[in-house]
Amino acid sequence: MNNKFEVISSMIENGFSIIELYGIDSNNNCTCYKGADCTSSGKHPVNKKWKENTISSKEELERILQLRPNANFGVVTTENLFVIDVDPRHDGLESLKKIYGTLPPTLTVKTGGGGYHFYYISDEEIRNRTGILNGIDIRGEGGFVVAPASKHKSGNYYHTISFKEVEK
């Protein structure tokens, strides 16, 4: 198939809960009805009841991609799976410099917008929190992040990198 299928099916196999998000079309607009006017291009769920509608198999993923090849995907965060979300548009890279040395190496995604997602498991319940530092949010219970192999409105793709590749 394609890289998106391989990446997302691997995530499903490894126990991640995956949801379908609206994608980005060839003009870098959201595939939702708002198109170019969408303020969350390629980052919002297709299904309003997304928490109950995760993708559970490669076959389901394949059907989605056959119907909507531009689909993006999200990783559902839980009370124990959380993501540190670094957004460069809000000085997240500057804030990251302050905490990077304290972060243990982990699954790391370079976002399409030039930021980072750091994935962690915790024994304690972690909830969504915004503004931990400028440009740094936590996505935990009740949240999601855009998955690797998804396209950003900039035309760049989210992709996994080595933790050591993070720009410090």
Secondary structure, 3 states (H helix, E strand, C coil): CCHHHHHHHHHHHCCCCEEEECCECCCCCECCCCHHHCCCCCCCECCCCHHHCCECCHHHHHHHHHHCCCCEEEEECCCCEEEEEECHHHCHHHHHHHHHHHCCCCCEEECCCCCEEEEEECCCCCECEEEEECCEEEECECCEEECCCCECCCCCECEEECHHHCCC
